[in-house]
Amino acid sequence: GYKKFIIQPYIPLENENYISIETFPDFDLIRFTDLGGVNIESNWSSLKEMKINILGDIENLKFPNDEIKKLYIFFVKSHLTFLEVN
């Protein structure tokens, strides 16, 4: 029983981005690419990876861009263990 729905209009895109953040015992792993979409598996070789020491200082880490940094800070503060956005 859902009571509310969010419906967004279809907007064609030239390319889609993909990012996932996953927690492992000693580090968090961020995977990202600008070749996302429903067929991300066919572009798996384009993924870039960034391992982050879970005991490190997040604010002083070097991220590829500010959006990835903001998403990672949200991930940590929300106590998530896996997040995937396409």
N, C-alpha and C positions, 0 to 999 in steps of 0.2 A: 503494500500500500504506500505508494508515493503520493504526496499531496502537492508538491511543487516541482516544476520542471524549468530548466533553462534551455531555451532553444536559440541557437545562434545561426545567422544566415551563412550559407556556404560562400566562402571567399577563395577563389582559386589562387594558389601560390606558385611562384616560380620554383622555390625550394623550401624544404622543411628542415628544421633542426631537430636533433635528438640529444637527450642527456639522461643519464641514469647515475644515481648515487647509491652505493651499496656499502654496508658496514661489515667488516671482517673483524676477527679478534684483535688484531694489532693496528689496523688502518682502515680508513674509508677510501673507497675507490670511485672516482668520478670518470665516467666515459662520456664523450661527446663528439658530435660530428654535425656538419651542415648538410649532410646527405641523408636526412631522416625520412620519415614517411612510413606508410604501412609496410613497405618492403625493406625495412632497416636491415634485416638479415642478409639481404643481397649486397648491402654496402658495409658489412661488418668490418672489412679490412680498412675502411676509412676512419674508424674510431680512434680518437686520441684518448690516452689514459693519464690520469693524475692520481697518484697515491698520496694520501694525507695521513700523517702520524696522528693518531687520536689524542695524544697528549700534547700536541703542539699548540702554538698560539695562532688561532684562525685569522685574527686581524692583520698579522704580518706576513701571511702567505701570499705568494704571487699567483694570481689567477689569470687565465687567458682573457677574461673580460669581467666587467662589474656584475653582469647578470648571473654568471656562474657563481661568483662570490656570494651574492645575495641569496641565491637559491641554496647554496651550501650552508650558510648561516641559519637560514630557515630550517633546513634539514636537521641540523645539530640542536637548535633550540626547541624543536618540536619532538625530539627524541625518536626520530624515525630510524628505521633500519634499511629501508629500500624505498627509492623514489624513481619513477621513470616518466619522462615527459617527451612527447613526440610533437 
